[in-house]
């Protein structure tokens, strides 16, 4: 197993997952200056011209932090690019990413060799998120540096498989950087992911309950109040199975326990519940690990909590 030198100065082996709509420069800067990789989807910057402004803001803020804290440098940041052909912003967003020499590019929904070449040419590295071994092999074959294995229990469009199964199959042939996504919310879980063979953990949903997240107070509180049993898996909202908060489905006027019947009847989401409800904005994504989230707090405080839990878990393991 190997971690690129770019990631060697992390305070904790964690990447803050790019949260659609929610991740913004404030959250990314807070994550990076607290010692983990912060990230955001390029599509969160709207209109498209805002991407240049966001990358300028993040780059300048992290440089300022490093000048003031030469003994505690910020972690690198990442952007998430949707590489599916339906993303009509892909080419323009890549030009902006090249301008700012984005250190890490996370790709989703397909793998593109030309993206990996471009990022490598400006000195960056790439990770591709995958849900199984077949897609993992394709991504590495097209030049990705590392993989993000999205297991069952992750927020949004989660995978179907156990992290143990993913680790076994991918590590059988791949010795590069491997990240685990799926229901990770504590420092104990970060250490457990390493014990399984992953290099880093991918944490998303708990950061919704931080003061920097770009979301409603109702969403933050719903994360704090919910547990694994409050997560509903359905393909009704986007056509792809995903994990969502039960309370947000109820707020839209739907019965979370009858979504299968709605889909079987061929009823579209927009006409099944509130006509004003939208996936992600009103139907809130979440992973199964949020039972560990007890309060809304600044991202730096949550990361400090993770560090404390991680070190305590390591100490317990060493004492066995």
QUIPE-V220940 format. One record per residue. N is the residue number from 1. BURIAL is 1 if it has 24 or more other ideal C-beta (glycine too) atoms within 12 Angstrom, else 0. D_LAST is the distance of its C-alpha to the last C-alpha in whole Angstrom. Layout:
n:N burial:BURIAL d_last:D_LAST
n:N burial:BURIAL d_last:D_LAST
This chain:
n:1 burial:0 d_last:24
n:2 burial:0 d_last:26
n:3 burial:1 d_last:27
n:4 burial:1 d_last:31
n:5 burial:0 d_last:31
n:6 burial:1 d_last:33
n:7 burial:1 d_last:29
n:8 burial:0 d_last:28
n:9 burial:1 d_last:28
n:10 burial:1 d_last:27
n:11 burial:1 d_last:25
n:12 burial:1 d_last:23
n:13 burial:1 d_last:23
n:14 burial:1 d_last:25
n:15 burial:1 d_last:29
n:16 burial:1 d_last:30
n:17 burial:1 d_last:32
n:18 burial:1 d_last:36
n:19 burial:1 d_last:37
n:20 burial:1 d_last:41
n:21 burial:1 d_last:43
n:22 burial:1 d_last:40
n:23 burial:1 d_last:39
n:24 burial:1 d_last:42
n:25 burial:1 d_last:42
n:26 burial:1 d_last:41
n:27 burial:1 d_last:37
n:28 burial:1 d_last:37
n:29 burial:1 d_last:38
n:30 burial:1 d_last:35
n:31 burial:1 d_last:32
n:32 burial:1 d_last:33
n:33 burial:1 d_last:34
n:34 burial:1 d_last:30
n:35 burial:1 d_last:29
n:36 burial:1 d_last:28
n:37 burial:1 d_last:31
n:38 burial:1 d_last:34
n:39 burial:1 d_last:36
n:40 burial:1 d_last:39
n:41 burial:1 d_last:41
n:42 burial:1 d_last:45
n:43 burial:1 d_last:46
n:44 burial:1 d_last:45
n:45 burial:1 d_last:48
n:46 burial:0 d_last:51
n:47 burial:0 d_last:54
n:48 burial:0 d_last:53
n:49 burial:0 d_last:54
n:50 burial:0 d_last:51
n:51 burial:1 d_last:49
n:52 burial:1 d_last:50
n:53 burial:0 d_last:50
n:54 burial:1 d_last:47
n:55 burial:1 d_last:46
n:56 burial:0 d_last:48
n:57 burial:1 d_last:46
n:58 burial:1 d_last:43
n:59 burial:1 d_last:43
n:60 burial:0 d_last:45
n:61 burial:1 d_last:43
n:62 burial:1 d_last:40
n:63 burial:0 d_last:42
n:64 burial:0 d_last:43
n:65 burial:1 d_last:39
n:66 burial:0 d_last:39
n:67 burial:0 d_last:42
n:68 burial:0 d_last:41
n:69 burial:0 d_last:37
n:70 burial:0 d_last:37
n:71 burial:0 d_last:34
n:72 burial:0 d_last:32
n:73 burial:0 d_last:34
n:74 burial:1 d_last:34
n:75 burial:1 d_last:32
n:76 burial:1 d_last:35
n:77 burial:1 d_last:36
n:78 burial:1 d_last:37
n:79 burial:1 d_last:40
n:80 burial:1 d_last:40
n:81 burial:1 d_last:43
n:82 burial:1 d_last:44
n:83 burial:1 d_last:46
n:84 burial:0 d_last:47
n:85 burial:0 d_last:51
n:86 burial:0 d_last:52
n:87 burial:1 d_last:50
n:88 burial:0 d_last:54
n:89 burial:1 d_last:52
n:90 burial:1 d_last:50
n:91 burial:0 d_last:52
n:92 burial:0 d_last:53
n:93 burial:1 d_last:50
n:94 burial:1 d_last:49
n:95 burial:0 d_last:52
n:96 burial:1 d_last:50
n:97 burial:1 d_last:47
n:98 burial:1 d_last:48
n:99 burial:0 d_last:50
n:100 burial:1 d_last:47
n:101 burial:1 d_last:45
n:102 burial:1 d_last:42
n:103 burial:1 d_last:39
n:104 burial:1 d_last:37
n:105 burial:1 d_last:39
n:106 burial:1 d_last:37
n:107 burial:1 d_last:39
n:108 burial:1 d_last:40
n:109 burial:1 d_last:42
n:110 burial:1 d_last:43
n:111 burial:1 d_last:43
n:112 burial:1 d_last:45
n:113 burial:0 d_last:46
n:114 burial:0 d_last:48
n:115 burial:1 d_last:46
n:116 burial:1 d_last:43
n:117 burial:0 d_last:46
n:118 burial:1 d_last:47
n:119 burial:1 d_last:44
n:120 burial:0 d_last:43
n:121 burial:0 d_last:46
n:122 burial:0 d_last:46
n:123 burial:0 d_last:42
n:124 burial:1 d_last:40
n:125 burial:1 d_last:37
n:126 burial:1 d_last:37
n:127 burial:1 d_last:35
n:128 burial:1 d_last:36
n:129 burial:1 d_last:34
n:130 burial:1 d_last:34
n:131 burial:1 d_last:34
n:132 burial:0 d_last:33
n:133 burial:1 d_last:33
n:134 burial:0 d_last:37
n:135 burial:1 d_last:38
n:136 burial:1 d_last:35
n:137 burial:0 d_last:37
n:138 burial:0 d_last:40
n:139 burial:1 d_last:39
n:140 burial:1 d_last:37
n:141 burial:0 d_last:41
n:142 burial:1 d_last:42
n:143 burial:1 d_last:41
n:144 burial:1 d_last:38
n:145 burial:1 d_last:35
n:146 burial:1 d_last:32
n:147 burial:1 d_last:32
n:148 burial:1 d_last:30
n:149 burial:1 d_last:29
n:150 burial:1 d_last:30
n:151 burial:1 d_last:29
n:152 burial:1 d_last:30
n:153 burial:1 d_last:29
n:154 burial:1 d_last:30
n:155 burial:1 d_last:33
n:156 burial:1 d_last:37
n:157 burial:1 d_last:37
n:158 burial:1 d_last:34
n:159 burial:1 d_last:33
n:160 burial:0 d_last:33
n:161 burial:1 d_last:30
n:162 burial:0 d_last:26
n:163 burial:1 d_last:24
n:164 burial:0 d_last:22
n:165 burial:0 d_last:26
n:166 burial:1 d_last:27
n:167 burial:1 d_last:24
n:168 burial:0 d_last:25
n:169 burial:1 d_last:28
n:170 burial:1 d_last:29
n:171 burial:1 d_last:26
n:172 burial:0 d_last:28
n:173 burial:0 d_last:31
n:174 burial:1 d_last:30
n:175 burial:0 d_last:28
n:176 burial:1 d_last:29
n:177 burial:1 d_last:28
n:178 burial:1 d_last:27
n:179 burial:1 d_last:26
n:180 burial:1 d_last:25
n:181 burial:1 d_last:27
n:182 burial:1 d_last:27
n:183 burial:1 d_last:26
n:184 burial:1 d_last:23
n:185 burial:1 d_last:24
n:186 burial:1 d_last:20
n:187 burial:1 d_last:18
n:188 burial:1 d_last:15
n:189 burial:1 d_last:18
n:190 burial:1 d_last:18
n:191 burial:1 d_last:15
n:192 burial:1 d_last:15
n:193 burial:1 d_last:18
n:194 burial:1 d_last:17
n:195 burial:0 d_last:15
n:196 burial:1 d_last:18
n:197 burial:1 d_last:20
n:198 burial:1 d_last:22
n:199 burial:1 d_last:22
n:200 burial:1 d_last:23
n:201 burial:1 d_last:24
n:202 burial:1 d_last:27
n:203 burial:1 d_last:27
n:204 burial:1 d_last:31
n:205 burial:1 d_last:31
n:206 burial:1 d_last:30
n:207 burial:1 d_last:32
n:208 burial:1 d_last:35
n:209 burial:1 d_last:34
n:210 burial:1 d_last:34
n:211 burial:0 d_last:38
n:212 burial:1 d_last:39
n:213 burial:1 d_last:39
n:214 burial:1 d_last:42
n:215 burial:1 d_last:42
n:216 burial:0 d_last:44
n:217 burial:0 d_last:42
n:218 burial:0 d_last:42
n:219 burial:1 d_last:40
n:220 burial:1 d_last:38
n:221 burial:0 d_last:38
n:222 burial:1 d_last:37
n:223 burial:1 d_last:34
n:224 burial:1 d_last:33
n:225 burial:0 d_last:34
n:226 burial:1 d_last:33
n:227 burial:1 d_last:30
n:228 burial:1 d_last:29
n:229 burial:0 d_last:32
n:230 burial:1 d_last:35
n:231 burial:1 d_last:35
n:232 burial:1 d_last:37
n:233 burial:1 d_last:38
n:234 burial:1 d_last:41
n:235 burial:0 d_last:44
n:236 burial:1 d_last:47
n:237 burial:1 d_last:46
n:238 burial:0 d_last:46
n:239 burial:0 d_last:47
n:240 burial:0 d_last:43
n:241 burial:1 d_last:40
n:242 burial:1 d_last:38
n:243 burial:1 d_last:36
n:244 burial:1 d_last:38
n:245 burial:1 d_last:38
n:246 burial:1 d_last:40
n:247 burial:1 d_last:41
n:248 burial:1 d_last:43
n:249 burial:1 d_last:44
n:250 burial:1 d_last:46
n:251 burial:0 d_last:47
n:252 burial:1 d_last:49
n:253 burial:0 d_last:51
n:254 burial:1 d_last:49
n:255 burial:0 d_last:47
n:256 burial:1 d_last:44
n:257 burial:0 d_last:44
n:258 burial:0 d_last:47
n:259 burial:1 d_last:46
n:260 burial:0 d_last:47
n:261 burial:0 d_last:50
n:262 burial:1 d_last:51
n:263 burial:0 d_last:50
n:264 burial:0 d_last:52
n:265 burial:0 d_last:55
n:266 burial:0 d_last:55
n:267 burial:0 d_last:55
n:268 burial:0 d_last:54
n:269 burial:1 d_last:52
n:270 burial:0 d_last:54
n:271 burial:0 d_last:57
n:272 burial:1 d_last:54
n:273 burial:1 d_last:53
n:274 burial:0 d_last:54
n:275 burial:0 d_last:56
n:276 burial:0 d_last:55
n:277 burial:1 d_last:51
n:278 burial:0 d_last:49
n:279 burial:1 d_last:46
n:280 burial:1 d_last:43
n:281 burial:0 d_last:46
n:282 burial:1 d_last:46
n:283 burial:1 d_last:44
n:284 burial:1 d_last:41
n:285 burial:1 d_last:38
n:286 burial:1 d_last:34
n:287 burial:1 d_last:31
n:288 burial:1 d_last:29
n:289 burial:1 d_last:26
n:290 burial:1 d_last:28
n:291 burial:1 d_last:27
n:292 burial:1 d_last:25
n:293 burial:1 d_last:28
n:294 burial:0 d_last:29
n:295 burial:0 d_last:32
n:296 burial:1 d_last:34
n:297 burial:1 d_last:33
n:298 burial:0 d_last:34
n:299 burial:1 d_last:32
n:300 burial:1 d_last:31
n:301 burial:0 d_last:29
n:302 burial:1 d_last:27
n:303 burial:1 d_last:26
n:304 burial:0 d_last:25
n:305 burial:1 d_last:23
n:306 burial:1 d_last:21
n:307 burial:1 d_last:20
n:308 burial:0 d_last:19
n:309 burial:1 d_last:17
n:310 burial:1 d_last:16
n:311 burial:0 d_last:15
n:312 burial:0 d_last:13
n:313 burial:1 d_last:11
n:314 burial:0 d_last:10
n:315 burial:0 d_last:9
n:316 burial:0 d_last:7
n:317 burial:0 d_last:5
n:318 burial:0 d_last:6
n:319 burial:0 d_last:4
n:320 burial:0 d_last:0
